[in-house]
Amino acid sequence: EELAAEWNLASYRKLPVLSVQPGSSEFKKNKSTPNWLDGLGGGTSRMGDGSDTAQVSPFEFTSEALLRSNAAVLTSSTVSSISTSSNGDEVTSVELTSGESIECDGVVVCMGPWSCLASSWFPTITVPMVGIKSTSIVWPRRSNSDGVALFCGEDNEFNTHLEVYPRPNGEIYCCGVGGSEYVQDSDLKDNLYLDATTCNAQPSRVEAAKKSMHKMSKTYKSEFPDGPETTQACMRPCPPDALPIISTVPGYKNAFINAGHNCWGILWAPISGKILSEMVVKGRSSVNIEAFDVRRFGVCEIGKKQGERGRRKGSEQVGEQW
């Protein structure tokens, strides 16, 4: 809330949130029910009244963060490797697939599911990551849709569990459409699914989401019978223990990693950025982030291949078995 005020984010607002169960009865109207929830379902209950629940547009938030960072953005190439100092404990440059080399004082790996590539750049760490490719949809704008978000239960009729987010501009964004694809790190390391032609929506899940929304909302079925205006997909970054990775890279003085926040990237972004800035500038975080240390997946000494004797989990020597 403070950050939204400081950055003057137009899309930030507090809004109520309801839990909605699937069913075949008409929704009972009360003060919490949005005007467009006028179809069939089960019971509803309040999850948040707006005093403790809010939203912000990811596009506005990330665009403003980038603008305020004064960072230079390079989109014409991708990172292929890093170069280090003579003793190997300090990153000196980042190498690009174009052949360019960018000198640096430090490196922070923040590449979502593709952060698993850091395993090949830094021989001391393993960055296990599964990408979860999930379809989402955006409904056209309506001028008078109440701003109430919905978290829907498992709907066995359509195999969905919709999350419904009305936006201040009158659109409604829906995810939780089911049928997500699990993409292994071997495919991610091959730089697959990097654009909308490969990271694309599943038509069957779009249709299921449309039917589920139409069942809950006679208004949207009547006004938008053809369904959503936008169909898309994202790739969520998920480490095996479902915790993010916010850490220094062992064995390197100036390398850091911040990834694996699943679907909560926007929520985690401000505190993750603060933690990383403290680590880069001061050498340590002001909060305990031990649970997010990349070392929990094992550490290998520089000069040894991962899997050789000498591999250890934290301070525990586990040799060849790990």
Contacts in CASP RR format, 6 or more apart in sequence:
PFRMAT RR
TARGET T0000
AUTHOR 0000-0000-0000
METHOD contacts of the structure
MODEL  1
EELAAEWNLASYRKLPVLSVQPGSSEFKKNKSTPNWLDGLGGGTSRMGDG
SDTAQVSPFEFTSEALLRSNAAVLTSSTVSSISTSSNGDEVTSVELTSGE
SIECDGVVVCMGPWSCLASSWFPTITVPMVGIKSTSIVWPRRSNSDGVAL
FCGEDNEFNTHLEVYPRPNGEIYCCGVGGSEYVQDSDLKDNLYLDATTCN
AQPSRVEAAKKSMHKMSKTYKSEFPDGPETTQACMRPCPPDALPIISTVP
GYKNAFINAGHNCWGILWAPISGKILSEMVVKGRSSVNIEAFDVRRFGVC
EIGKKQGERGRRKGSEQVGEQW
1 12 0 8 1.000
1 54 0 8 1.000
3 9 0 8 1.000
3 270 0 8 1.000
4 12 0 8 1.000
4 56 0 8 1.000
7 64 0 8 1.000
7 68 0 8 1.000
9 56 0 8 1.000
9 57 0 8 1.000
9 60 0 8 1.000
9 61 0 8 1.000
9 64 0 8 1.000
10 60 0 8 1.000
10 168 0 8 1.000
11 55 0 8 1.000
11 56 0 8 1.000
11 57 0 8 1.000
11 60 0 8 1.000
11 61 0 8 1.000
11 167 0 8 1.000
11 168 0 8 1.000
11 169 0 8 1.000
12 54 0 8 1.000
12 55 0 8 1.000
12 56 0 8 1.000
13 54 0 8 1.000
13 55 0 8 1.000
13 168 0 8 1.000
14 50 0 8 1.000
14 51 0 8 1.000
14 53 0 8 1.000
14 54 0 8 1.000
15 50 0 8 1.000
15 53 0 8 1.000
15 54 0 8 1.000
15 55 0 8 1.000
15 147 0 8 1.000
15 148 0 8 1.000
15 149 0 8 1.000
15 166 0 8 1.000
16 32 0 8 1.000
16 46 0 8 1.000
16 48 0 8 1.000
16 49 0 8 1.000
16 50 0 8 1.000
16 53 0 8 1.000
16 147 0 8 1.000
16 148 0 8 1.000
16 149 0 8 1.000
17 46 0 8 1.000
17 47 0 8 1.000
17 48 0 8 1.000
17 50 0 8 1.000
17 53 0 8 1.000
17 148 0 8 1.000
17 149 0 8 1.000
17 150 0 8 1.000
17 151 0 8 1.000
18 32 0 8 1.000
18 33 0 8 1.000
18 34 0 8 1.000
18 37 0 8 1.000
18 44 0 8 1.000
18 45 0 8 1.000
18 46 0 8 1.000
18 47 0 8 1.000
18 148 0 8 1.000
18 149 0 8 1.000
18 150 0 8 1.000
18 151 0 8 1.000
19 44 0 8 1.000
19 45 0 8 1.000
19 46 0 8 1.000
19 47 0 8 1.000
19 150 0 8 1.000
19 151 0 8 1.000
19 152 0 8 1.000
19 153 0 8 1.000
20 37 0 8 1.000
20 41 0 8 1.000
20 42 0 8 1.000
20 43 0 8 1.000
20 44 0 8 1.000
20 150 0 8 1.000
20 151 0 8 1.000
20 152 0 8 1.000
20 153 0 8 1.000
20 216 0 8 1.000
21 41 0 8 1.000
21 42 0 8 1.000
21 43 0 8 1.000
21 44 0 8 1.000
21 152 0 8 1.000
21 153 0 8 1.000
22 41 0 8 1.000
22 42 0 8 1.000
22 152 0 8 1.000
22 153 0 8 1.000
22 154 0 8 1.000
22 155 0 8 1.000
22 156 0 8 1.000
22 157 0 8 1.000
23 40 0 8 1.000
23 41 0 8 1.000
23 42 0 8 1.000
23 43 0 8 1.000
24 40 0 8 1.000
24 41 0 8 1.000
24 42 0 8 1.000
25 40 0 8 1.000
25 41 0 8 1.000
25 42 0 8 1.000
25 43 0 8 1.000
26 39 0 8 1.000
26 40 0 8 1.000
26 41 0 8 1.000
27 33 0 8 1.000
27 37 0 8 1.000
27 38 0 8 1.000
27 39 0 8 1.000
27 40 0 8 1.000
27 41 0 8 1.000
27 42 0 8 1.000
27 43 0 8 1.000
27 44 0 8 1.000
27 216 0 8 1.000
28 43 0 8 1.000
28 44 0 8 1.000
32 44 0 8 1.000
32 46 0 8 1.000
32 148 0 8 1.000
33 44 0 8 1.000
33 148 0 8 1.000
34 145 0 8 1.000
34 146 0 8 1.000
34 147 0 8 1.000
34 148 0 8 1.000
34 150 0 8 1.000
34 166 0 8 1.000
35 144 0 8 1.000
35 145 0 8 1.000
35 146 0 8 1.000
35 219 0 8 1.000
36 142 0 8 1.000
36 145 0 8 1.000
36 146 0 8 1.000
36 217 0 8 1.000
36 219 0 8 1.000
36 220 0 8 1.000
37 44 0 8 1.000
37 148 0 8 1.000
37 150 0 8 1.000
37 216 0 8 1.000
37 217 0 8 1.000
38 217 0 8 1.000
38 218 0 8 1.000
38 219 0 8 1.000
39 215 0 8 1.000
39 216 0 8 1.000
39 217 0 8 1.000
39 218 0 8 1.000
40 215 0 8 1.000
40 216 0 8 1.000
41 215 0 8 1.000
41 216 0 8 1.000
47 53 0 8 1.000
47 151 0 8 1.000
53 149 0 8 1.000
55 149 0 8 1.000
55 165 0 8 1.000
55 167 0 8 1.000
56 266 0 8 1.000
57 167 0 8 1.000
57 168 0 8 1.000
58 266 0 8 1.000
61 266 0 8 1.000
61 269 0 8 1.000
62 266 0 8 1.000
62 269 0 8 1.000
65 269 0 8 1.000
66 73 0 8 1.000
74 96 0 8 1.000
76 98 0 8 1.000
77 96 0 8 1.000
77 97 0 8 1.000
77 98 0 8 1.000
77 99 0 8 1.000
77 100 0 8 1.000
78 96 0 8 1.000
78 97 0 8 1.000
78 191 0 8 1.000
79 94 0 8 1.000
79 95 0 8 1.000
79 96 0 8 1.000
79 97 0 8 1.000
79 117 0 8 1.000
79 121 0 8 1.000
80 95 0 8 1.000
80 96 0 8 1.000
80 97 0 8 1.000
80 99 0 8 1.000
81 94 0 8 1.000
81 95 0 8 1.000
81 120 0 8 1.000
81 121 0 8 1.000
82 91 0 8 1.000
82 93 0 8 1.000
82 94 0 8 1.000
82 95 0 8 1.000
82 107 0 8 1.000
82 121 0 8 1.000
82 122 0 8 1.000
82 255 0 8 1.000
83 91 0 8 1.000
83 92 0 8 1.000
83 93 0 8 1.000
83 94 0 8 1.000
83 95 0 8 1.000
83 101 0 8 1.000
84 90 0 8 1.000
84 91 0 8 1.000
84 92 0 8 1.000
84 252 0 8 1.000
85 92 0 8 1.000
88 252 0 8 1.000
88 302 0 8 1.000
89 251 0 8 1.000
89 252 0 8 1.000
89 253 0 8 1.000
89 302 0 8 1.000
90 252 0 8 1.000
90 253 0 8 1.000
90 254 0 8 1.000
91 104 0 8 1.000
91 106 0 8 1.000
91 107 0 8 1.000
91 252 0 8 1.000
91 254 0 8 1.000
91 255 0 8 1.000
92 103 0 8 1.000
92 104 0 8 1.000
93 101 0 8 1.000
93 102 0 8 1.000
93 103 0 8 1.000
93 104 0 8 1.000
94 101 0 8 1.000
94 102 0 8 1.000
94 104 0 8 1.000
94 107 0 8 1.000
95 101 0 8 1.000
96 102 0 8 1.000
104 254 0 8 1.000
105 254 0 8 1.000
106 254 0 8 1.000
106 255 0 8 1.000
106 256 0 8 1.000
106 280 0 8 1.000
107 254 0 8 1.000
107 255 0 8 1.000
107 256 0 8 1.000
108 255 0 8 1.000
108 256 0 8 1.000
108 257 0 8 1.000
108 258 0 8 1.000
108 276 0 8 1.000
108 280 0 8 1.000
109 115 0 8 1.000
109 118 0 8 1.000
109 121 0 8 1.000
109 249 0 8 1.000
109 255 0 8 1.000
109 256 0 8 1.000
109 257 0 8 1.000
109 258 0 8 1.000
109 259 0 8 1.000
110 257 0 8 1.000
110 258 0 8 1.000
110 259 0 8 1.000
111 117 0 8 1.000
111 118 0 8 1.000
111 259 0 8 1.000
112 129 0 8 1.000
112 235 0 8 1.000
112 237 0 8 1.000
112 259 0 8 1.000
112 260 0 8 1.000
112 261 0 8 1.000
113 129 0 8 1.000
113 130 0 8 1.000
113 131 0 8 1.000
113 183 0 8 1.000
113 185 0 8 1.000
113 188 0 8 1.000
113 235 0 8 1.000
113 236 0 8 1.000
113 237 0 8 1.000
113 238 0 8 1.000
113 259 0 8 1.000
113 260 0 8 1.000
114 188 0 8 1.000
114 189 0 8 1.000
114 191 0 8 1.000
114 194 0 8 1.000
115 127 0 8 1.000
115 129 0 8 1.000
115 237 0 8 1.000
115 245 0 8 1.000
115 257 0 8 1.000
115 259 0 8 1.000
115 260 0 8 1.000
116 127 0 8 1.000
116 128 0 8 1.000
116 129 0 8 1.000
116 185 0 8 1.000
116 188 0 8 1.000
116 189 0 8 1.000
117 127 0 8 1.000
117 188 0 8 1.000
117 189 0 8 1.000
118 125 0 8 1.000
118 127 0 8 1.000
118 249 0 8 1.000
118 257 0 8 1.000
119 125 0 8 1.000
119 126 0 8 1.000
119 127 0 8 1.000
119 306 0 8 1.000
120 189 0 8 1.000
122 249 0 8 1.000
122 252 0 8 1.000
122 255 0 8 1.000
123 300 0 8 1.000
123 302 0 8 1.000
123 303 0 8 1.000
123 304 0 8 1.000
123 305 0 8 1.000
123 306 0 8 1.000
124 249 0 8 1.000
124 250 0 8 1.000
124 251 0 8 1.000
124 252 0 8 1.000
124 299 0 8 1.000
124 300 0 8 1.000
124 301 0 8 1.000
124 302 0 8 1.000
125 249 0 8 1.000
125 250 0 8 1.000
125 257 0 8 1.000
125 294 0 8 1.000
125 295 0 8 1.000
125 297 0 8 1.000
125 298 0 8 1.000
125 299 0 8 1.000
125 300 0 8 1.000
126 294 0 8 1.000
126 297 0 8 1.000
126 298 0 8 1.000
126 300 0 8 1.000
126 306 0 8 1.000
127 239 0 8 1.000
127 245 0 8 1.000
127 257 0 8 1.000
127 259 0 8 1.000
127 294 0 8 1.000
127 297 0 8 1.000
128 185 0 8 1.000
128 239 0 8 1.000
128 240 0 8 1.000
128 297 0 8 1.000
129 185 0 8 1.000
129 188 0 8 1.000
129 237 0 8 1.000
129 238 0 8 1.000
129 239 0 8 1.000
129 259 0 8 1.000
129 260 0 8 1.000
130 182 0 8 1.000
130 183 0 8 1.000
130 184 0 8 1.000
130 185 0 8 1.000
130 238 0 8 1.000
130 239 0 8 1.000
130 240 0 8 1.000
131 182 0 8 1.000
131 183 0 8 1.000
131 184 0 8 1.000
131 185 0 8 1.000
131 188 0 8 1.000
131 235 0 8 1.000
131 236 0 8 1.000
131 237 0 8 1.000
131 238 0 8 1.000
132 180 0 8 1.000
132 181 0 8 1.000
132 182 0 8 1.000
132 183 0 8 1.000
132 235 0 8 1.000
132 236 0 8 1.000
132 238 0 8 1.000
132 262 0 8 1.000
133 180 0 8 1.000
133 181 0 8 1.000
133 182 0 8 1.000
133 183 0 8 1.000
133 193 0 8 1.000
133 199 0 8 1.000
133 233 0 8 1.000
133 234 0 8 1.000
133 235 0 8 1.000
133 236 0 8 1.000
134 175 0 8 1.000
134 176 0 8 1.000
134 177 0 8 1.000
134 178 0 8 1.000
134 179 0 8 1.000
134 180 0 8 1.000
134 233 0 8 1.000
134 234 0 8 1.000
134 235 0 8 1.000
134 236 0 8 1.000
134 263 0 8 1.000
135 175 0 8 1.000
135 177 0 8 1.000
135 178 0 8 1.000
135 179 0 8 1.000
135 180 0 8 1.000
135 201 0 8 1.000
135 202 0 8 1.000
135 205 0 8 1.000
135 206 0 8 1.000
135 209 0 8 1.000
135 231 0 8 1.000
135 232 0 8 1.000
135 233 0 8 1.000
136 173 0 8 1.000
136 174 0 8 1.000
136 175 0 8 1.000
136 176 0 8 1.000
136 177 0 8 1.000
136 201 0 8 1.000
136 231 0 8 1.000
136 232 0 8 1.000
136 233 0 8 1.000
136 234 0 8 1.000
137 173 0 8 1.000
137 174 0 8 1.000
137 177 0 8 1.000
137 201 0 8 1.000
137 206 0 8 1.000
137 209 0 8 1.000
137 210 0 8 1.000
137 227 0 8 1.000
137 228 0 8 1.000
137 230 0 8 1.000
137 231 0 8 1.000
137 232 0 8 1.000
138 171 0 8 1.000
138 172 0 8 1.000
138 173 0 8 1.000
138 174 0 8 1.000
138 228 0 8 1.000
138 229 0 8 1.000
138 230 0 8 1.000
138 232 0 8 1.000
139 171 0 8 1.000
139 172 0 8 1.000
139 173 0 8 1.000
139 174 0 8 1.000
139 213 0 8 1.000
139 220 0 8 1.000
139 224 0 8 1.000
139 227 0 8 1.000
139 228 0 8 1.000
139 229 0 8 1.000
140 171 0 8 1.000
140 224 0 8 1.000
140 228 0 8 1.000
140 229 0 8 1.000
141 169 0 8 1.000
141 170 0 8 1.000
141 171 0 8 1.000
142 170 0 8 1.000
142 172 0 8 1.000
142 219 0 8 1.000
142 223 0 8 1.000
143 170 0 8 1.000
145 166 0 8 1.000
145 170 0 8 1.000
145 172 0 8 1.000
146 166 0 8 1.000
147 166 0 8 1.000
148 166 0 8 1.000
149 163 0 8 1.000
149 164 0 8 1.000
149 165 0 8 1.000
149 166 0 8 1.000
150 162 0 8 1.000
150 163 0 8 1.000
150 164 0 8 1.000
150 216 0 8 1.000
151 163 0 8 1.000
152 160 0 8 1.000
152 161 0 8 1.000
152 162 0 8 1.000
152 163 0 8 1.000
152 164 0 8 1.000
152 212 0 8 1.000
152 216 0 8 1.000
153 161 0 8 1.000
154 160 0 8 1.000
154 161 0 8 1.000
155 161 0 8 1.000
155 162 0 8 1.000
155 212 0 8 1.000
157 212 0 8 1.000
157 215 0 8 1.000
158 208 0 8 1.000
158 209 0 8 1.000
158 211 0 8 1.000
158 212 0 8 1.000
158 215 0 8 1.000
159 178 0 8 1.000
159 179 0 8 1.000
159 208 0 8 1.000
160 176 0 8 1.000
160 177 0 8 1.000
160 178 0 8 1.000
160 205 0 8 1.000
160 208 0 8 1.000
160 209 0 8 1.000
160 212 0 8 1.000
161 176 0 8 1.000
161 178 0 8 1.000
162 174 0 8 1.000
162 175 0 8 1.000
162 176 0 8 1.000
162 177 0 8 1.000
162 209 0 8 1.000
162 212 0 8 1.000
162 213 0 8 1.000
162 216 0 8 1.000
163 174 0 8 1.000
163 175 0 8 1.000
163 176 0 8 1.000
164 172 0 8 1.000
164 173 0 8 1.000
164 174 0 8 1.000
164 213 0 8 1.000
165 172 0 8 1.000
165 173 0 8 1.000
165 174 0 8 1.000
166 172 0 8 1.000
167 173 0 8 1.000
171 229 0 8 1.000
172 220 0 8 1.000
174 209 0 8 1.000
174 213 0 8 1.000
174 228 0 8 1.000
175 263 0 8 1.000
176 209 0 8 1.000
177 205 0 8 1.000
177 206 0 8 1.000
177 208 0 8 1.000
177 209 0 8 1.000
177 212 0 8 1.000
178 205 0 8 1.000
178 208 0 8 1.000
179 202 0 8 1.000
179 205 0 8 1.000
181 202 0 8 1.000
183 192 0 8 1.000
183 193 0 8 1.000
183 235 0 8 1.000
187 193 0 8 1.000
192 198 0 8 1.000
193 199 0 8 1.000
193 235 0 8 1.000
196 232 0 8 1.000
196 233 0 8 1.000
199 233 0 8 1.000
199 234 0 8 1.000
199 235 0 8 1.000
200 232 0 8 1.000
200 233 0 8 1.000
201 231 0 8 1.000
201 232 0 8 1.000
201 233 0 8 1.000
202 233 0 8 1.000
203 231 0 8 1.000
206 228 0 8 1.000
206 231 0 8 1.000
209 228 0 8 1.000
210 227 0 8 1.000
210 228 0 8 1.000
213 220 0 8 1.000
213 221 0 8 1.000
213 227 0 8 1.000
214 220 0 8 1.000
214 221 0 8 1.000
214 225 0 8 1.000
214 227 0 8 1.000
215 221 0 8 1.000
220 227 0 8 1.000
236 262 0 8 1.000
236 263 0 8 1.000
237 259 0 8 1.000
237 260 0 8 1.000
237 261 0 8 1.000
237 262 0 8 1.000
238 260 0 8 1.000
238 262 0 8 1.000
239 245 0 8 1.000
239 260 0 8 1.000
239 297 0 8 1.000
241 296 0 8 1.000
242 262 0 8 1.000
243 291 0 8 1.000
243 292 0 8 1.000
244 258 0 8 1.000
244 259 0 8 1.000
244 260 0 8 1.000
244 261 0 8 1.000
244 262 0 8 1.000
244 268 0 8 1.000
244 272 0 8 1.000
244 292 0 8 1.000
245 257 0 8 1.000
245 258 0 8 1.000
245 259 0 8 1.000
245 260 0 8 1.000
245 292 0 8 1.000
245 293 0 8 1.000
245 294 0 8 1.000
246 257 0 8 1.000
246 258 0 8 1.000
246 272 0 8 1.000
246 275 0 8 1.000
246 276 0 8 1.000
246 289 0 8 1.000
246 292 0 8 1.000
246 293 0 8 1.000
247 256 0 8 1.000
247 257 0 8 1.000
247 258 0 8 1.000
247 289 0 8 1.000
247 292 0 8 1.000
247 293 0 8 1.000
247 294 0 8 1.000
247 295 0 8 1.000
248 255 0 8 1.000
248 256 0 8 1.000
248 279 0 8 1.000
249 255 0 8 1.000
249 256 0 8 1.000
249 257 0 8 1.000
249 294 0 8 1.000
250 294 0 8 1.000
250 295 0 8 1.000
250 299 0 8 1.000
251 302 0 8 1.000
256 276 0 8 1.000
256 279 0 8 1.000
256 280 0 8 1.000
257 294 0 8 1.000
258 272 0 8 1.000
258 273 0 8 1.000
258 275 0 8 1.000
258 276 0 8 1.000
261 268 0 8 1.000
261 272 0 8 1.000
265 272 0 8 1.000
275 285 0 8 1.000
275 286 0 8 1.000
275 287 0 8 1.000
275 289 0 8 1.000
278 284 0 8 1.000
278 285 0 8 1.000
278 286 0 8 1.000
279 285 0 8 1.000
295 314 0 8 1.000
296 313 0 8 1.000
296 314 0 8 1.000
298 311 0 8 1.000
298 312 0 8 1.000
298 313 0 8 1.000
298 314 0 8 1.000
298 322 0 8 1.000
299 311 0 8 1.000
299 312 0 8 1.000
299 313 0 8 1.000
299 314 0 8 1.000
300 306 0 8 1.000
300 307 0 8 1.000
300 308 0 8 1.000
300 310 0 8 1.000
300 311 0 8 1.000
300 312 0 8 1.000
301 310 0 8 1.000
304 310 0 8 1.000
304 311 0 8 1.000
307 320 0 8 1.000
307 322 0 8 1.000
308 320 0 8 1.000
309 319 0 8 1.000
309 320 0 8 1.000
310 317 0 8 1.000
310 319 0 8 1.000
311 318 0 8 1.000
311 319 0 8 1.000
311 320 0 8 1.000
311 322 0 8 1.000
312 318 0 8 1.000
312 319 0 8 1.000
312 322 0 8 1.000
313 322 0 8 1.000
END
